[in-house]
Amino acid sequence: MGKSKLTKSDLVNLICGQDEILEVNVSKYQVATVVSKFIETLRQEIEKLDSSERIELRGFGTFGVRQRKARVARNPKTNENVNVPARKSPYFKVGRHLRAMDKK
């Protein structure tokens, strides 16, 4: 892969090229549907998370949310103070197997 990013369609093409997928004769459309549904379901579940909950995909990583406090920020263009409300902020923590790649 010589590109600097991997798109959803690139991911679908990589999955479609796997021997296991070729053996069961799954169409590219079916793979694309499953990938899209997986991403959409993961996004919806992350939105529902409380700050004490998380979604763990073993061998890949953990998704969760952190509660950010309300604060006063400054608009750098006008130097005016801006109130930023409290909000949930999603995060991803890399799993052990992916982290180990960095050390190789």
GUZA-474403 format. One record per atom (N, C-alpha, C, O, CB): atom name; residue number from 1; chain; x, z, y. Coordinates in steps of 0.001 Angstrom, whole numbers, plus 500000, padded with zeros to 6 digits. Glycine has a CB too. Layout:
% residues N
   atom     n   chain        u        w        v
     CA   NUM       A        X        Z        Y
...
END
This chain:
% residues 104
   atom     n   chain        u        w        v
      N     1       A   500860   500000   498818
     CA     1       A   500000   500000   500000
      C     1       A   500892   500000   501226
      O     1       A   501561   500998   501494
     CB     1       A   499029   501229   500009
      N     2       A   500922   498910   501978
     CA     2       A   501793   498790   503130
      C     2       A   501117   499149   504437
      O     2       A   501772   499182   505479
     CB     2       A   502321   497410   503212
      N     3       A   499821   499419   504406
     CA     3       A   499103   499744   505639
      C     3       A   499323   501193   506030
      O     3       A   499736   502023   505220
     CB     3       A   497609   499466   505480
      N     4       A   499034   501479   507306
     CA     4       A   499192   502847   507774
      C     4       A   497927   503676   507567
      O     4       A   497943   504886   507795
     CB     4       A   499574   502849   509236
      N     5       A   496845   503053   507143
     CA     5       A   495614   503802   506887
      C     5       A   494911   503226   505673
      O     5       A   495109   502068   505305
     CB     5       A   494679   503773   508117
      N     6       A   494094   504052   505069
     CA     6       A   493322   503663   503901
      C     6       A   491851   503736   504286
      O     6       A   491344   504815   504594
     CB     6       A   493642   504577   502663
      N     7       A   491171   502612   504271
     CA     7       A   489756   502577   504625
      C     7       A   488901   502803   503383
      O     7       A   489403   502801   502259
     CB     7       A   489394   501235   505295
      N     8       A   487606   502997   503603
     CA     8       A   486688   503199   502486
      C     8       A   486671   501964   501579
      O     8       A   486633   502102   500356
     CB     8       A   485265   503509   503005
      N     9       A   486698   500778   502151
     CA     9       A   486695   499567   501322
      C     9       A   488007   499435   500541
      O     9       A   487999   498943   499412
     CB     9       A   486470   498316   502200
      N    10       A   489132   499866   501123
     CA    10       A   490401   499882   500383
      C    10       A   490299   500829   499193
      O    10       A   490764   500512   498098
     CB    10       A   491576   500304   501307
      N    11       A   489692   501985   499408
     CA    11       A   489513   502972   498353
      C    11       A   488643   502406   497230
      O    11       A   488940   502592   496050
     CB    11       A   488888   504257   498921
      N    12       A   487578   501722   497605
     CA    12       A   486695   501098   496607
      C    12       A   487483   500073   495794
      O    12       A   487357   500021   494571
     CB    12       A   485468   500423   497293
      N    13       A   488291   499262   496467
     CA    13       A   489091   498254   495763
      C    13       A   490102   498893   494816
      O    13       A   490323   498389   493715
     CB    13       A   489818   497363   496768
      N    14       A   490718   500001   495236
     CA    14       A   491665   500702   494368
      C    14       A   490968   501261   493131
      O    14       A   491498   501181   492023
     CB    14       A   492358   501833   495137
      N    15       A   489780   501826   493328
     CA    15       A   489021   502375   492194
      C    15       A   488592   501254   491251
      O    15       A   488675   501401   490032
     CB    15       A   487780   503158   492693
      N    16       A   488136   500141   491809
     CA    16       A   487685   499016   490981
      C    16       A   488822   498433   490139
      O    16       A   488570   497848   489085
     CB    16       A   487086   497922   491865
      N    17       A   490052   498584   490585
     CA    17       A   491197   498065   489854
      C    17       A   491684   498971   488741
      O    17       A   492573   498577   487986
     CB    17       A   492306   497816   490793
      N    18       A   491137   500168   488610
     CA    18       A   491546   501120   487566
      C    18       A   491078   500622   486197
      O    18       A   489978   500087   486063
     CB    18       A   490969   502541   487855
      N    19       A   491927   500805   485185
     CA    19       A   491606   500353   483825
      C    19       A   490305   500953   483305
      O    19       A   489517   500257   482664
     CB    19       A   492740   500707   482879
      N    20       A   490068   502250   483576
     CA    20       A   488866   502909   483080
      C    20       A   487605   502273   483651
      O    20       A   486594   502159   482958
     CB    20       A   488901   504392   483419
      N    21       A   487666   501865   484901
     CA    21       A   486508   501235   485555
      C    21       A   486303   499830   484996
      O    21       A   485171   499408   484764
     CB    21       A   486702   501180   487102
      N    22       A   487397   499112   484783
     CA    22       A   487296   497756   484235
      C    22       A   486727   497784   482813
      O    22       A   485983   496881   482429
     CB    22       A   488679   497070   484241
      N    23       A   487071   498812   482031
     CA    23       A   486585   498918   480645
      C    23       A   485078   499127   480565
      O    23       A   484434   498600   479657
     CB    23       A   487287   500060   479935
      N    24       A   484505   499882   481492
     CA    24       A   483068   500158   481432
      C    24       A   482258   499156   482242
      O    24       A   481034   499262   482322
     CB    24       A   482784   501565   481930
      N    25       A   482938   498184   482841
     CA    25       A   482282   497076   483537
      C    25       A   481355   497557   484666
      O    25       A   480193   497155   484731
     CB    25       A   481487   496243   482540
      N    26       A   481866   498402   485535
     CA    26       A   481115   498881   486688
      C    26       A   481359   497916   487847
      O    26       A   482497   497515   488088
     CB    26       A   481529   500346   487071
      N    27       A   480311   497545   488555
     CA    27       A   480455   496580   489643
      C    27       A   481063   497233   490885
      O    27       A   481033   498452   491052
     CB    27       A   479096   495960   489985
      N    28       A   481608   496388   491741
     CA    28       A   482184   496863   493003
      C    28       A   481099   497512   493868
      O    28       A   481364   498494   494562
     CB    28       A   482860   495693   493770
      N    29       A   479902   496975   493829
     CA    29       A   478779   497530   494582
      C    29       A   478456   498943   494103
      O    29       A   478207   499830   494919
     CB    29       A   477540   496625   494446
      N    30       A   478458   499160   492792
     CA    30       A   478176   500480   492239
      C    30       A   479256   501483   492644
      O    30       A   478946   502621   492997
     CB    30       A   478066   500405   490711
      N    31       A   480514   501066   492595
     CA    31       A   481611   501946   493010
      C    31       A   481475   502283   494493
      O    31       A   481641   503439   494884
     CB    31       A   482986   501281   492729
      N    32       A   481176   501291   495312
     CA    32       A   481009   501514   496756
      C    32       A   479862   502484   497027
      O    32       A   479962   503330   497916
     CB    32       A   480754   500178   497485
      N    33       A   478779   502365   496271
     CA    33       A   477633   503268   496428
      C    33       A   478028   504700   496083
      O    33       A   477674   505631   496807
     CB    33       A   476456   502811   495538
      N    34       A   478751   504883   494994
     CA    34       A   479170   506226   494581
      C    34       A   480131   506826   495607
      O    34       A   479995   507998   495959
     CB    34       A   479836   506183   493185
      N    35       A   481092   506051   496090
     CA    35       A   482044   506546   497094
      C    35       A   481307   506944   498367
      O    35       A   481570   508009   498925
     CB    35       A   483117   505475   497410
      N    36       A   480394   506107   498828
     CA    36       A   479627   506402   500043
      C    36       A   478776   507654   499872
      O    36       A   478718   508498   500766
     CB    36       A   478737   505214   500412
      N    37       A   478114   507773   498721
     CA    37       A   477276   508951   498456
      C    37       A   478123   510218   498378
      O    37       A   477714   511269   498870
     CB    37       A   476484   508767   497147
      N    38       A   479305   510123   497760
     CA    38       A   480193   511265   497661
      C    38       A   480610   511736   499058
      O    38       A   480543   512927   499360
     CB    38       A   481430   510913   496814
      N    39       A   481031   510819   499890
     CA    39       A   481481   511164   501246
      C    39       A   480327   511743   502057
      O    39       A   480506   512742   502753
     CB    39       A   482065   509922   501961
      N    40       A   479161   511139   501980
     CA    40       A   477995   511608   502732
      C    40       A   477561   513000   502263
      O    40       A   477255   513865   503083
     CB    40       A   476829   510613   502585
      N    41       A   477536   513212   500946
     CA    41       A   477150   514520   500408
      C    41       A   478156   515587   500807
      O    41       A   477771   516699   501166
     CB    41       A   477024   514460   498878
      N    42       A   479435   515262   500748
     CA    42       A   480481   516209   501150
      C    42       A   480327   516575   502624
      O    42       A   480443   517746   502986
     CB    42       A   481887   515614   500890
      N    43       A   480069   515594   503467
     CA    43       A   479876   515841   504901
      C    43       A   478671   516752   505141
      O    43       A   478748   517688   505936
     CB    43       A   479692   514509   505657
      N    44       A   477566   516482   504460
     CA    44       A   476364   517295   504622
      C    44       A   476599   518728   504171
      O    44       A   476140   519667   504821
     CB    44       A   475204   516687   503842
      N    45       A   477307   518903   503069
     CA    45       A   477567   520245   502558
      C    45       A   478533   521009   503468
      O    45       A   478392   522222   503629
     CB    45       A   478133   520167   501137
      N    46       A   479495   520330   504057
     CA    46       A   480415   520976   504998
      C    46       A   479647   521448   506229
      O    46       A   479928   522524   506755
     CB    46       A   481556   520007   505410
      N    47       A   478689   520660   506689
     CA    47       A   477879   521043   507847
      C    47       A   477067   522310   507568
      O    47       A   476813   523089   508487
     CB    47       A   476941   519895   508239
      N    48       A   476658   522526   506319
     CA    48       A   475844   523684   505954
      C    48       A   476663   524960   505758
      O    48       A   476103   526055   505717
     CB    48       A   475077   523386   504694
      N    49       A   477987   524825   505638
     CA    49       A   478824   525974   505297
      C    49       A   478804   527060   506364
      O    49       A   478718   526796   507563
     CB    49       A   480240   525523   505071
      N    50       A   478886   528280   505880
     CA    50       A   479093   529445   506730
      C    50       A   480603   529674   506771
      O    50       A   481323   529150   505920
     CB    50       A   478309   530726   506195
      N    51       A   481091   530437   507732
     CA    51       A   482538   530627   507847
      C    51       A   483143   531368   506653
      O    51       A   484361   531348   506477
     CB    51       A   482850   531383   509116
      N    52       A   482321   532018   505831
     CA    52       A   482841   532715   504659
      C    52       A   482778   531849   503398
      O    52       A   483238   532272   502338
     CB    52       A   482068   534003   504438
      N    53       A   482216   530649   503501
     CA    53       A   482067   529762   502346
      C    53       A   483066   528613   502430
      O    53       A   483613   528316   503492
     CB    53       A   480625   529214   502261
      N    54       A   483291   527971   501275
     CA    54       A   484185   526814   501266
      C    54       A   483843   525904   500093
      O    54       A   483144   526300   499160
     CB    54       A   485664   527261   501192
      N    55       A   484347   524688   500160
     CA    55       A   484184   523716   499086
      C    55       A   485581   523428   498552
      O    55       A   486462   522993   499294
     CB    55       A   483458   522394   499583
      N    56       A   485773   523674   497267
     CA    56       A   487101   523505   496673
      C    56       A   487092   522362   495672
      O    56       A   486295   522357   494734
     CB    56       A   487563   524805   495991
      N    57       A   487970   521402   495871
     CA    57       A   488162   520309   494924
      C    57       A   489544   520523   494302
      O    57       A   490563   520211   494917
     CB    57       A   488038   518880   495627
      N    58       A   489568   521049   493102
     CA    58       A   490830   521404   492445
      C    58       A   491768   520207   492390
      O    58       A   491356   519093   492067
     CB    58       A   490570   521934   491026
      N    59       A   493012   520448   492705
     CA    59       A   494022   519397   492692
      C    59       A   494038   518575   493967
      O    59       A   494922   517738   494146
     CB    59       A   493801   518493   491522
      N    60       A   493084   518793   494852
     CA    60       A   493013   518017   496090
      C    60       A   493095   518924   497302
      O    60       A   494028   518808   498097
     CB    60       A   491727   517196   496137
      N    61       A   492123   519835   497460
     CA    61       A   492147   520738   498593
      C    61       A   490834   521457   498790
      O    61       A   489916   521362   497975
     CB    61       A   492499   519993   499830
      N    62       A   490768   522187   499906
     CA    62       A   489608   523008   500221
      C    62       A   489069   522639   501597
      O    62       A   489827   522495   502556
     CB    62       A   489967   524506   500163
      N    63       A   487747   522489   501681
     CA    63       A   487072   522238   502949
      C    63       A   486360   523509   503371
      O    63       A   485831   524234   502528
     CB    63       A   486072   521047   502836
      N    64       A   486342   523781   504649
     CA    64       A   485636   524947   505150
      C    64       A   485363   524807   506634
      O    64       A   485689   523786   507240
     CB    64       A   486431   526215   504876
      N    65       A   484766   525831   507217
     CA    65       A   484517   525843   508663
      C    65       A   485021   527158   509236
      O    65       A   484988   528197   508577
     CB    65       A   482999   525646   508980
      N    66       A   485477   527090   510449
     CA    66       A   485883   528276   511186
      C    66       A   484982   528386   512401
      O    66       A   484628   527385   513024
     CB    66       A   487394   528214   511598
      N    67       A   484620   529599   512725
     CA    67       A   483784   529844   513901
      C    67       A   484687   529973   515119
      O    67       A   485540   530859   515157
     CB    67       A   482907   531125   513719
      N    68       A   484519   529116   516108
     CA    68       A   485286   529171   517348
      C    68       A   484482   529952   518376
      O    68       A   483278   529743   518525
     CB    68       A   485623   527739   517872
      N    69       A   485144   530840   519071
     CA    69       A   484477   531653   520090
      C    69       A   484223   530822   521350
      O    69       A   484906   529832   521612
     CB    69       A   485325   532903   520431
      N    70       A   483229   531250   522114
     CA    70       A   482985   530629   523414
      C    70       A   484167   530957   524318
      O    70       A   484758   532032   524211
     CB    70       A   481630   531122   524044
      N    71       A   484507   530029   525206
     CA    71       A   485648   530261   526092
      C    71       A   485485   529470   527374
      O    71       A   484606   528616   527496
     CB    71       A   486966   529884   525398
      N    72       A   486347   529772   528321
     CA    72       A   486369   529037   529580
      C    72       A   487595   528144   529549
      O    72       A   488717   528622   529380
     CB    72       A   486388   530003   530826
      N    73       A   487380   526849   529711
     CA    73       A   488469   525877   529739
      C    73       A   488592   525324   531160
      O    73       A   487785   525630   532038
     CB    73       A   488224   524724   528706
      N    74       A   489622   524503   531358
     CA    74       A   489844   523927   532678
      C    74       A   489892   522414   532552
      O    74       A   490597   521870   531701
     CB    74       A   491151   524472   533316
      N    75       A   489135   521742   533408
     CA    75       A   489181   520291   533471
      C    75       A   490478   519917   534187
      O    75       A   490621   520222   535371
     CB    75       A   487913   519698   534207
      N    76       A   491429   519268   533512
     CA    76       A   492713   518987   534139
      C    76       A   492625   517995   535306
      O    76       A   493491   517988   536181
     CB    76       A   493663   518457   533108
      N    77       A   491602   517178   535318
     CA    77       A   491458   516187   536383
      C    77       A   490995   516826   537689
      O    77       A   491477   516476   538767
     CB    77       A   490476   515101   535960
      N    78       A   490050   517770   537582
     CA    78       A   489461   518361   538791
      C    78       A   489860   519825   538982
      O    78       A   489516   520432   539996
     CB    78       A   487945   518252   538736
      N    79       A   490586   520397   538012
     CA    79       A   490946   521811   538035
      C    79       A   489728   522739   538044
      O    79       A   489838   523907   538416
     CB    79       A   491803   522095   539242
      N    80       A   488607   522234   537646
     CA    80       A   487361   522995   537634
      C    80       A   487207   523720   536299
      O    80       A   487532   523158   535253
     CB    80       A   486150   522066   537891
      N    81       A   486717   524958   536320
     CA    81       A   486460   525711   535087
      C    81       A   485220   525167   534395
      O    81       A   484224   524837   535040
     CB    81       A   486291   527221   535387
      N    82       A   485299   525079   533059
     CA    82       A   484206   524553   532256
      C    82       A   483936   525548   531130
      O    82       A   484867   525969   530443
     CB    82       A   484541   523125   531693
      N    83       A   482681   525925   530935
     CA    83       A   482311   526826   529845
      C    83       A   482165   526019   528561
      O    83       A   481392   525062   528498
     CB    83       A   480993   527589   530169
      N    84       A   482917   526416   527542
     CA    84       A   482845   525768   526234
      C    84       A   482098   526723   525306
      O    84       A   482546   527851   525098
     CB    84       A   484285   525414   525671
      N    85       A   480956   526288   524740
     CA    85       A   480152   527185   523893
      C    85       A   480829   527444   522544
      O    85       A   481728   526706   522142
     CB    85       A   478753   526588   523664
      N    86       A   480392   528491   521857
     CA    86       A   480867   528785   520503
      C    86       A   480421   527646   519593
      O    86       A   479372   527037   519803
     CB    86       A   480323   530170   519987
      N    87       A   481237   527373   518581
     CA    87       A   480897   526274   517677
      C    87       A   481597   526454   516346
      O    87       A   482518   527259   516212
     CB    87       A   481273   524920   518295
      N    88       A   481146   525694   515373
     CA    88       A   481804   525643   514077
      C    88       A   482820   524503   514107
      O    88       A   482550   523432   514651
     CB    88       A   480767   525452   512917
      N    89       A   483985   524744   513521
     CA    89       A   485032   523734   513481
      C    89       A   485454   523514   512027
      O    89       A   485903   524455   511372
     CB    89       A   486249   524156   514359
      N    90       A   485318   522282   511510
     CA    90       A   485686   522040   510124
      C    90       A   487210   522022   509948
      O    90       A   487948   521691   510877
     CB    90       A   485080   520718   509642
      N    91       A   487668   522383   508741
     CA    91       A   489086   522290   508441
      C    91       A   489277   521855   506996
      O    91       A   488366   521948   506174
     CB    91       A   489790   523631   508704
      N    92       A   490474   521382   506708
     CA    92       A   490861   520993   505357
      C    92       A   492212   521614   505049
      O    92       A   493164   521462   505815
     CB    92       A   490909   519442   505201
      N    93       A   492291   522309   503933
     CA    93       A   493546   522908   503497
      C    93       A   494011   522150   502255
      O    93       A   493292   522078   501259
     CB    93       A   493382   524449   503204
      N    94       A   495201   521593   502320
     CA    94       A   495739   520775   501240
      C    94       A   495957   521623   499993
      O    94       A   496433   522755   500076
     CB    94       A   497055   520105   501669
      N    95       A   495604   521064   498837
     CA    95       A   495766   521757   497571
      C    95       A   497219   521803   497116
      O    95       A   498077   521097   497645
     CB    95       A   494923   521097   496516
      N    96       A   497472   522641   496133
     CA    96       A   498828   522869   495633
      C    96       A   499492   521585   495132
      O    96       A   500669   521353   495408
     CB    96       A   498800   523896   494517
      N    97       A   498751   520751   494400
     CA    97       A   499326   519533   493825
      C    97       A   499746   518543   494913
      O    97       A   500798   517912   494806
     CB    97       A   498322   518871   492877
      N    98       A   498939   518407   495944
     CA    98       A   499314   517514   497053
      C    98       A   500468   518097   497860
      O    98       A   501354   517367   498305
     CB    98       A   498106   517261   497974
      N    99       A   500452   519396   498045
     CA    99       A   501528   520048   498790
      C    99       A   502862   519894   498073
      O    99       A   503907   519773   498713
     CB    99       A   501213   521532   498997
      N   100       A   502825   519897   496740
     CA   100       A   504033   519745   495944
      C   100       A   504665   518376   496133
      O   100       A   505875   518232   495960
     CB   100       A   503725   519972   494483
      N   101       A   503873   517366   496485
     CA   101       A   504402   516028   496742
      C   101       A   505378   516048   497905
      O   101       A   506340   515280   497924
     CB   101       A   503266   515044   497026
      N   102       A   505142   516900   498854
     CA   102       A   505978   516982   500049
      C   102       A   507389   517439   499692
      O   102       A   508350   517092   500380
     CB   102       A   505354   517938   501077
      N   103       A   507513   518209   498626
     CA   103       A   508809   518796   498256
      C   103       A   509627   517877   497358
      O   103       A   510786   518171   497070
     CB   103       A   508599   520128   497557
      N   104       A   509043   516771   496914
     CA   104       A   509761   515844   496033
      C   104       A   510634   514904   496815
      O   104       A   511309   514057   496230
     CB   104       A   508793   515050   495187
END
